[in-house]
Amino acid sequence: MAASRSPRLEAFGVFSHTPPNVARTQKVVLDADAIQRSIRRIAVAILEATSGIEDLTLIGIRRGGVGLARRLAEEIAKVEGRPPPVGAVDISLYRDDAATALPNPKIGPSDIPFDVSGRHVVLVDDVLHTGRTVRAAIECLQDHGRPARVWFAALCDRGGRELPIAADFVGRVVEMESDGRLDVWVDAAGPDRVVLTEGE
């Protein structure tokens, strides 16, 4: 059966769905329970590494890391009695391809309502891949102060690094092909899940 095409997209060579000669497989690598266990495990590891929350802050990388940072703060509060401060960074202007990918850049909605200087900051994202997003987030963070230390937590590490960056805290290492896709849904419509899509 021929793939259906959208008249508006056909001019750009874009199919409205995957062409039939491309085999795709999808599987859930983390369901809601597994995600919650990973978040709980990462939260405990963060507390062990930072010796409590006195100087601890969590900063999610928009978009995927913000919900995870809040969930980590909730888990930490169950142990410590209160959550650490939570903020967010937008890396749009700090990407190393910003000049070409963002011809009309606008300042993103970073939200860090506290001083990061001298504090232990845990940057949080849903997936660690090339390392370029983390590099940009660190550069953005440095414009807000000079932390005592920056840590990085990721729900999933899919490999494929292009920069020498590693996660200090990771929920699951996912073995996958370089052309595969890893989609994370946390605090979204429907159940929390991580879905791996690979094609041949």
KANOR-V520276 format. One record per backbone hydrogen bond with DSSP energy under -1.0 kcal/mol. CO is the residue of the C=O (numbers start at 0). NH is the residue of the N-H. If there is no record, write none. Layout:
# KANOR-V520276
CO/NH  CO/NH
This chain:
# KANOR-V520276
5/9  8/11  8/13  9/12  18/21  22/199  24/197  26/195  29/193  30/34  31/35  32/36  33/37  34/38  35/39  36/40  37/41  38/42  39/43  40/44  41/45  42/46  43/47  44/48  45/49  46/50  46/51  54/119  56/121  57/86  58/123  59/88  60/64  62/65  64/68  65/69  66/70  67/71  68/72  69/73  70/74  71/75  72/76  73/77  75/79  76/80  84/57  86/59  87/110  88/61  90/93  94/97  96/100  97/101  107/109  110/87  115/118  118/147  118/148  119/56  120/150  121/58  122/152  123/60  124/154  125/155  127/157  129/161  129/162  130/134  131/135  132/136  133/137  134/138  135/139  136/140  137/141  139/142  140/143  145/117  148/120  150/122  151/167  151/168  152/124  153/170  154/171  155/127  156/173  162/164  168/153  171/156  176/179  180/196  182/194  184/192  192/184  193/28  193/29  194/182  195/26  196/180  197/24
